Amino acid sequence: MRNLALVSQLVLAGALAAGAFQPPTATDPHEGWLRYKVKPKVFIISMFEPEADIWYANSGRFDLLQRNITVPGLSPLYPHVHCTAIGDICQLVTGESEINAACSITALVASPRFDLTATYFMIAGIAGVNPEIATTGSVTFARYAIQVALQYEFDAREIPANWTTGYVPQGAYSPSGYPQSIYGTEVFEVNANLRDLAVSFAKTATLNDSSAAIAYRANYASTAAYTAGSQPPSVVSCDVATSDVYFSGALLSEAFANYTTLVTNGSAVYCTTAQEDNATLEALLRGALFQLVDFSRIIVMRTASDFDRPYAGEAATENLFYADQGGFEIALQNIYLAGVEVVEGILQGWNTTFAGGVAAGNYVGDIFGSLGGTPDFGLPADFIGDQVVAKGNLWRSGRAAGRRRLPKMLVRLPWHR
C-alpha cells in the first residue's frame, strides 16, 4: 500500500508540474486528486463505441483508461470522460446523431471538472466517402463542415419534372436557390493551418487495408469520375457533410454535393458523410463565445468506412445494405494509426508550436461570423454577417408564411470586432 500511495503521489506531482491539473479552491469540499481540474492538451471526440474501442485496444503509446471522470449531461450510454494518468490526453463518446453530439459536448464544455481553454479537440470518427474524392480506408481532414440536410424535403415522387432532387434550401423555391432562412449551423470553418499540420502528422502513418476493401473498390475503376475511389487508402484534405439521415445513392450524394458548393461559394469539397460534426462544432463555438474553448484548436478527422453511392450497375440498396465493402474495420484501425500520430505530434511540439496556438490564416467560425471576422463562404456579408441583434442577443423576425427570414443587423454583437 505504501508503494501504491507513493506512485499516486508521484503521478499527481508530475501532473501538477505538467500543468494538466489545477488544485481545488479552498472552498472545494472534496479532497484527493480526483477533484482537481483537468486541463488536457488534446481531447479526442468519438461518436460511438467502436471508434472509442480502437483507442482503448491500443494503449501501448498512451492509456486513456487510467482516469475515468463522470460528467453530468453526457450520454447515458457513455457517461465518462477517459484520460491518461496526468490528464494531458482525454477522450469521450458523444453518442451518435446530432442531438447526442450537441448535448454531450455542451455538457463537457460546461463541466467545472475541466479547463479546456488551451485544449486541442480532435473529432475522430468514421464516415461515408465520395468516390470522386477518396476511397475506403482513407483518412480525411476537413476545413469545412456543412449541415447538408438542413433543408426543405419533398418526396422524389412528388417533385416538379424540372427538379433534380427533393431537397430545397430553406427559404428558397428550387433546389438551386440560396437559402433565405439561416439558422447559424449550416457551415463551420476550422483552422486550415492546424488542419495542414494534422495532415502532415497523419501522413507519417502506414494505413491499414484489406483484401475485401481492395476487391470492392476495384468496381469503381470502370467509371472515370470514380478513379479516386478505386485507389488505395491515403490521407486527404476534403470536407465533411453532416446529416442525421443515413443516405445512400448517386442522386442524394450529388444533391448534397451541390448544396455544399452552393453554401460555400465552391470553397468546400464534398467528401465525407457524417452525422455529428456540425452539432459538435456548434457546441464548441458556443463555448468559445465565453472563452471556455479556443475554436481555432479543432481538428475534424474522418476515416472512410463505406461509399456514399454504388458503382456503375449496382443498386443503391445493395451498396448500403448488403455489399461487403470491407471498409469498416480498416476505417476504425486507421482512426488510431493516423490519429495517434496527430496526438503525439501536438504533444511533442507543445512548447515550440502548439502551447500558444496555431495562427489561422483563414476565417474560423460559423456562418454568422459570431467569433469575429467575415466568413469567406456564403452570400455577401450584408446577408450572412448582418443579422438583427437586440441588446447583444441574436434576434429573428417572426414567422412569415411559415418561413423565418433574417432582417438587417441593428446592433453588432459585442464579439464582432
RAQUI-V415288 format. One line per field, one symbol per residue. phi: phi as a letter, one per 20 degrees, with the letter a starting at -180 (. if undefined). psi: psi as a letter, one per 40 degrees, with the letter a starting at -180 (. if undefined). burial: I if it has 24 or more other C-alpha atoms within 12 Angstrom, else O. A space follows every 50 residues. Layout:
# RAQUI-V415288
phi=???
psi=???
burial=???
This chain:
# RAQUI-V415288
phi=.ffffffffffffffffemfcdffffeffecnffeffecfeccedddbgf fefffffdefeadedfcccfcgofggfcededcfgemfccbbdfnfnfff fffffffffefffcddfdeeecfcbeafceffdbcfnfddceddccefee bfcdfgfcegfeeebeecgfnecbgefffeddeodfbccdffffgfffgf fffeeeeebbfffffffffeffdgfdggfeeffbeceaddddbffeebpf fffffffffgffedlnfedfccccdcfffffffffffffdlecdfedcdd dcdedaeebfegndfffffeedfefmefffffffgfgeffffgfffffdg fecdgenefeecfcqdfemfeondgebnfgffdefdefcclndfcdfffc lnceddfffecfffeed
psi=dddddddddddddddddeedihiiideheiiideeihhgidhhhhididd ddddddegeddiheedhhhhhheihddgeihhiideedhiiihdiiiddd dddddddddeheeihedehhhhhgiiiiiheedaiieihihidihhgdeg iihihdeeiideieiehhiheieideihhehhdeedhihihddddddddd ddeeihiiiiddddddeddedehdefddeeiiiihhhiihhhhdhgiiid ddddddddddddeefedihhdihieedddddddddddddffdiheefhhh hhihdiieiiiheiidddddddhgdeeddddddedddddddddddddded dddddeihhheiihaaeefdeiihhfiaiideddegihhhfeihhiiihh fehhihaihdhiideh.
burial=OOOOOOOOOOOIOOIIOOOIIIIOOOOOOOOOIIOIIIIIIIIIIIIIII IIIIIIOOOOOIIIIOIIIIIOIIIOOIIIIIIIIIIIIIIIIIIIIIII IIIIIIIIIIIOIIIIIIIIIIIIIIIIIIIIIIIIIIIIIIIIIIIIII IIIOOOOOOOOOOIIIIIIIIOOIIIOIIIIIIIIIIIIIIIIIIIIIII IIIOIIIIIIOOIIOIIIIIOOOOOIOIIIIIIIIIIIIIIIIOOIIIII OIIIIIIIIIIIIIOOIIIIIIIIIIIIIIIIIIIIIIIOOIIIIIIIII IIIIIIIIIIIOOOOOOOIIOOIOIIIIIIIIIIIIIIIIIIIIIIIOOI OOOIOOIIOIOOIIIIIIIIIOIIIIIIIOOOIIIIIIIOOOOIOIOOOO OOOOIIIOIOOIIOOOO
